C-alpha cells in the first residue's frame, strides 16, 4: 500500500475524481514571478534563463485543467508578452501596469482560458485612499500597489466566481493594513448582489509581504477568520493531511533558510460554501540545475466549485 505522503503529489497533478455533474474542478495558483531586472542579485539568473523554466512549470501545473486560474505578481509587460507566447493562444490575461494603468510598471495579472471562462466585468483598483486614481500611492507605501478584480462565468455551467490578484507594499505597514480593508470592501461589492448579501464566491491570491501574525493579514481574515465580511486563508480550510510541499513561500535566491518566510497566500470569501477545497501545496522554485525560477514559490490549491445544477 502506498503511504498517504506518497499520494500527495498525485493530488496536485491529477484532476479531482470528486468532480461530478454538480461541480467543476478548479485549480488556483498564486505566483510572484520576480520582475525582469537588468541587475540580477546574487544567485539570480536573468529572465531569459528563468523564463523557459517558468513556462514549463506552469504548463505542467495546469495540464488538463482548463478551469485553472493563475494570479501573478511583479510581472513586467515584456514578461507578460513572453508568457503569453509560451502558454499559447488557449490562455489570456487581464490587468494593467500599476504606474500608468496601461503598460508601465508591474502588473498583477489574472490568467485564464477564455474558452472556459467568460469575463463579465473586470477592474483595477490602486491600493490608496483614491483607488480610482491611476498610479496613486497609499498611506506610507513606497510604491503604487494594485488589485486586479474579475467577475467570471463558467461557460459550460453558468457558475460564477470573482477572482482578485494583489501585491501589498513591502515597506508601509499602514498601507498594508489599509489595503486589507480596501480588499474586504471590494470583495463584498464584487461578490454581492447589491443588497449586502454575498451570492458569488470570491478568491484572492497575492503576495502580502507579511507573515500570518501581522496585523494586515489578521485584518484580512478578521482576526480569527470568523468576523463578518472577512476572508479565510484557504490553507486552513484544507486538512493538514492534504498539504503538500513547503510551508515558506519566499526563499530569495539562496539555499539559506534563515530569510525564508510565508508571505504568499490564497484566500476565499464564500458564505454560501460554493467551494470545497481538496488540497494545498507550496511547490518548489529550484531543481537539480540550481536555477531559481523565482525568489518565491508558487502556491497551489485544488477545489471543486458547485454549479447549482444537478
C-alpha positions in Angstrom: 0.0 0.0 0.0 1.3 3.5 -0.9 1.6 5.8 2.1 -0.6 9.0 2.2 2.6 11.1 1.9 3.5 9.5 -1.4 0.0 10.1 -2.7 0.0 13.8 -2.0 1.9 14.9 -5.1 -0.6 13.0 -7.2 -3.4 15.1 -5.7 -1.7 18.1 -7.2 -1.1 16.6 -10.6 -4.2 14.5 -11.2 -7.7 16.1 -11.9 -10.0 15.6 -9.0 -12.1 12.4 -9.0 -14.6 14.2 -6.9 -15.9 16.4 -9.7 -19.3 15.5 -10.9 -22.1 16.9 -12.9 -22.8 19.3 -10.0 -19.3 20.6 -9.6 -16.4 21.7 -11.7 -12.7 21.2 -10.8 -10.8 24.3 -10.1 -7.1 24.9 -9.6 -5.9 28.2 -8.1 -2.3 29.4 -8.4 -0.6 32.5 -7.0 3.0 33.1 -8.1 5.3 36.1 -7.6 7.5 35.5 -10.7 10.1 38.2 -9.9 10.3 41.1 -12.3 12.8 41.0 -15.1 15.5 43.1 -13.6 18.5 44.3 -15.6 20.7 44.0 -12.4 20.2 40.5 -11.1 21.0 40.0 -7.4 23.4 37.3 -6.1 22.2 33.9 -7.1 19.6 35.3 -9.5 19.6 34.3 -13.2 18.3 36.7 -15.9 14.7 36.4 -17.0 15.9 34.9 -20.3 17.2 31.9 -18.3 14.3 31.7 -15.9 11.6 32.2 -18.5 11.6 28.7 -20.1 11.6 27.0 -16.7 8.7 29.0 -15.5 6.7 28.3 -18.7 7.4 24.6 -18.3 6.3 24.7 -14.7 3.1 26.5 -15.4 2.3 24.2 -18.3 2.7 21.1 -16.1 0.7 22.6 -13.2 -2.3 23.4 -15.4 -2.1 20.4 -17.8 -5.6 19.0 -18.5 -7.0 21.6 -16.1 -8.6 24.3 -18.3 -10.5 25.8 -15.4 -7.2 26.8 -13.8 -6.8 30.5 -12.7 -3.3 31.9 -12.2 -2.6 35.0 -10.2 0.8 36.6 -10.7 2.8 39.5 -9.2 5.8 41.5 -10.3 5.1 40.9 -14.0 6.5 43.5 -16.4 4.9 43.9 -19.8 7.9 42.1 -21.5 7.3 39.1 -19.2 3.6 39.2 -19.8 4.2 39.1 -23.6 6.7 36.3 -23.2 4.4 34.1 -21.1 1.5 34.7 -23.4 3.7 33.4 -26.2 4.9 30.4 -24.1 1.5 29.4 -22.7 -0.2 29.8 -26.1 -3.4 31.1 -27.5 -5.6 29.0 -25.2 -4.7 31.4 -22.4 -5.2 35.1 -22.0 -4.9 37.6 -19.1 -6.4 40.7 -17.6 -4.7 43.5 -15.7 -2.8 46.7 -16.2 0.6 48.2 -15.3 0.5 49.9 -11.9 2.4 53.0 -12.9 0.1 54.3 -15.8 -2.9 52.0 -15.9 -1.6 50.6 -19.2 1.8 49.1 -19.8 4.2 50.8 -17.4 5.2 49.2 -14.1 4.4 45.9 -12.6 1.2 44.0 -13.4 -0.8 41.8 -11.0 -2.5 39.8 -13.9 -5.1 37.1 -13.8 -4.6 34.4 -16.3 -7.5 32.2 -17.5 -8.7 30.3 -20.6 -11.4 32.2 -22.4 -12.9 29.1 -23.9 -13.8 28.1 -20.3 -14.4 31.4 -18.5 -16.2 34.5 -19.7 -15.2 37.7 -18.1 -18.4 39.6 -17.2 -16.5 42.6 -15.7 -13.1 43.5 -14.6 -11.3 46.4 -12.9 -8.0 47.5 -11.4 -8.0 49.4 -8.1 -5.0 51.3 -6.7 -4.4 50.5 -3.0 -4.7 54.0 -1.8 -7.3 56.4 -0.4 -8.1 57.2 -4.1 -8.4 53.7 -5.6 -9.6 55.1 -9.0 -6.6 57.4 -9.4 -4.1 55.7 -11.7 -0.7 55.4 -10.2 -1.7 56.7 -6.7 0.3 55.6 -3.7 -1.4 54.9 -0.4 -0.5 56.0 3.1 3.1 55.1 3.8 3.6 52.9 0.7 6.9 53.1 -1.1 5.3 52.3 -4.5 1.9 52.2 -6.2 0.1 49.0 -5.5 -2.9 47.5 -7.2 -5.5 44.7 -7.1 -6.9 43.2 -10.3 -10.6 42.1 -10.0 -12.7 40.0 -12.4 -16.1 38.6 -12.3 -16.1 35.3 -14.2 -18.8 33.0 -15.5 -18.1 29.3 -16.3 -19.3 29.0 -19.9 -20.4 25.4 -19.7 -22.4 25.6 -16.4 -23.0 29.3 -15.7 -21.3 29.0 -12.3 -19.9 32.3 -11.1 -16.7 33.3 -9.4 -14.9 36.5 -8.5 -11.1 36.4 -8.7 -8.7 39.0 -7.2 -4.9 39.4 -7.6 -2.8 41.7 -5.5 0.6 42.6 -4.2 0.9 44.6 -1.0 3.7 47.2 -0.3 7.0 45.9 1.0 7.6 49.0 3.2 4.4 50.6 4.5 2.7 48.8 7.4 -0.2 51.3 7.5 -0.5 50.8 3.7 -0.7 47.1 4.1 -3.4 47.3 6.8 -5.5 49.8 4.9 -5.0 47.7 1.7 -6.5 44.7 3.5 -9.6 46.9 4.4 -9.9 48.0 0.8 -9.8 44.4 -0.4 -12.5 43.3 2.0 -14.7 46.2 0.8 -14.1 45.2 -2.9 -14.7 41.5 -2.1 -18.1 42.4 -0.6 -19.1 44.6 -3.5 -18.0 42.2 -6.3 -19.3 39.1 -4.6 -22.6 40.6 -3.6 -26.0 41.2 -5.1 -26.2 44.9 -4.3 -28.0 44.4 -1.1 -25.0 43.4 1.0 -25.6 39.7 0.6 -22.8 37.6 -0.8 -24.0 35.5 -3.7 -20.8 34.7 -5.6 -17.6 33.2 -4.0 -14.6 35.4 -4.1 -11.0 34.1 -4.2 -7.9 36.2 -3.7 -4.3 35.4 -4.5 -1.4 37.6 -3.6 1.9 38.5 -2.1 1.1 40.4 1.0 4.7 40.9 2.1 3.7 40.0 5.7 3.5 36.8 7.7 0.4 35.4 9.3 1.0 37.2 12.7 1.0 40.6 11.0 -2.0 43.0 11.6 -2.5 43.3 7.8 -3.1 39.5 7.5 -5.2 39.5 10.6 -7.3 42.4 9.3 -8.0 40.4 6.1 -9.1 37.3 8.0 -11.0 39.1 10.7 -8.6 38.1 13.5 -9.9 34.6 13.8 -11.4 34.2 10.3 -15.0 34.4 11.6 -15.7 38.1 11.5 -18.5 39.2 9.2 -17.1 40.0 5.7 -13.7 38.5 6.5 -11.8 36.2 4.2 -10.3 32.8 5.1 -6.8 31.5 4.4 -7.5 28.5 2.2 -4.6 26.6 3.7 -6.6 26.5 7.0 -9.7 25.0 5.1 -7.7 22.1 3.9 -7.0 19.1 6.2 -3.2 19.1 7.1 -3.0 15.5 5.6 -3.7 17.2 2.2 -0.9 19.8 2.5 2.0 19.2 0.2 5.5 20.6 -0.2 6.9 23.6 1.7 5.5 26.0 4.3 7.5 29.1 3.5 6.8 30.8 0.2 9.6 33.4 -0.1 13.1 32.0 -0.4 15.2 34.7 -2.1 17.9 33.3 -4.5 19.8 31.4 -1.9 19.5 28.0 -0.2 19.8 29.6 3.2 16.7 29.0 5.2 17.1 32.0 7.6 15.3 34.5 5.5 12.5 32.2 4.2 9.0 33.4 5.1 5.4 32.7 4.3 4.0 35.8 2.6 2.1 34.4 -0.4 -1.5 33.3 0.1 -4.8 32.2 -1.4 -7.9 33.4 0.4 -11.6 32.9 0.0 -14.9 34.6 0.9 -17.6 32.1 0.4 -20.5 32.3 2.9 -22.7 30.0 0.7 -20.0 27.3 0.7 -19.9 27.0 -3.1 -16.3 25.9 -3.0 -14.8 22.8 -1.4 -11.1 22.8 -1.0 -9.3 19.5 -1.6 -5.5 20.1 -1.4 -3.0 22.8 -0.8 0.6 22.9 -1.9 3.7 25.2 -1.9 5.8 23.9 -4.8 9.5 24.2 -5.4 11.1 27.1 -7.2 14.5 25.4 -7.8 15.5 22.0 -9.1 18.7 20.0 -9.9 20.1 22.6 -12.2 20.2 25.1 -9.3 18.4 27.8 -11.2 15.8 29.7 -9.1 12.7 30.2 -11.3 11.7 33.0 -8.9 12.6 34.1 -5.4 9.0 33.0 -4.5 7.5 29.5 -4.6 4.1 29.0 -6.3 1.1 28.3 -4.0 -1.4 25.9 -5.5 -4.9 24.9 -4.3 -7.3 22.4 -5.8 -11.0 22.8 -5.3 -14.4 22.0 -6.7 -17.0 24.7 -7.4 -20.7 23.9 -7.1 -22.6 24.8 -10.3 -26.1 24.8 -8.9 -27.0 22.2 -11.5 -27.9 18.6 -10.8 
